[in-house]
Amino acid sequence: MTKRMIYMLIGVGILFGLIFGYTAFKSYMMKKYMTAGGVPPVTVTTIEAKNLSWQPKLKASGSLRAIKGVNVTTEIAGLVRTIQFTAGTNVKEGELLVKLNDDAEVAQLVSLKAAADIAKITYDRDKAQYDVQAISKQTLDNDEATLKGAVAQVNQQKAVVAKKIILAPFSGRLGISYVNPGQYLNPGDKIVTLQTLDPIYVDFYLPQQALKQISKGQNIILTCDSFSGQKFTGKISTISPLIDVATRNIQVEATVNNPKHQLLPGMFASVEIETGKPISYLTLPQTAISYNPYGEIAYIVKEKTESDDKDKKKQKDKKKNKDKDSAPTLIAHQTFVTVGESRGDQVAVLKGINEGDIVVTSGQLKLKNGSTVIINNKVVPSNNPSPQIVDE
């Protein structure tokens, strides 16, 4: 019984030994195969670093505002008799918009005119009598005062009648009508909005540090999401003399040409102001920069040299296979960079890369310092300084 147990244990030990030996041999052969084959190269896209001229700009967000814009209303109460305008059309200054019922006021005006006429006749008759010393100077003065009072009442009543006729205070475009014939209006009730559209104001804010870079009459470029790809030009018309103590920003007003009446008051707009002379920057696509907590990095692609091969055996194999494979081996070298301002899809690199360097623009996630790469630039990241949103 004891011998059988010993034989069984020996057999089990041999079996486990064979299993562990096979596993170790398999692992060794796999490691040897991977070492011989090497890590497969990573496919990346690249671009040559070049110096480009950048125009310094100030950017801001603003709101459009009409140079003249009001809600047309009535100064006195009255019943709407006729509406002479069409909503959404352009009108000229002084054009009739609404006429209120003025029958009572016109009748009162006629009565006052009659009283003024009698006062005028009385004054003229008494003046003739005064000239021949038939009446006193006091009587003539009383007649003159009565005449002036009657004329003043007529003028006052004319003003009341005129207020029953509502005219366009300036040229512009009408909005939606808020009244109907027969409707009773109280003073201040909204009738229709009237806005001038060409030119138009844009109000925006800039930090106080930018004050020395702007001046009255300076050109601006305005863009609006409603008209993608279209630019509107204008000039700075007013710079506020007061800095906002809460934000330390200064309000700026610019006048923008709007001949087609595309821009409307209340729209959101983006404003660019060109400042200073163009500056040359080493420029790359923003995708070429990897942002990390310890700094920004980029990968520069260079041909592999013998100094990159630390294994002497690999150096010997490389010399043997040099005639078989004439294409150079490319290596990605990691470098820390200092970036500046951005412009569209591009970013300025201030330090870490030289002009002419071949820089990786995509595929960095699989890279590490010293990785072998293959360049494939059939599809490359966007490198547009002024990308536009295209509505599909």
Summary of the structure (lengths in Angstrom):
residues: 392
radius of gyration: 43.9
end to end distance: 87.0
largest distance: 173.1
contacts: 1072
relative contact order: 0.18
helix: 30%
strand: 36%
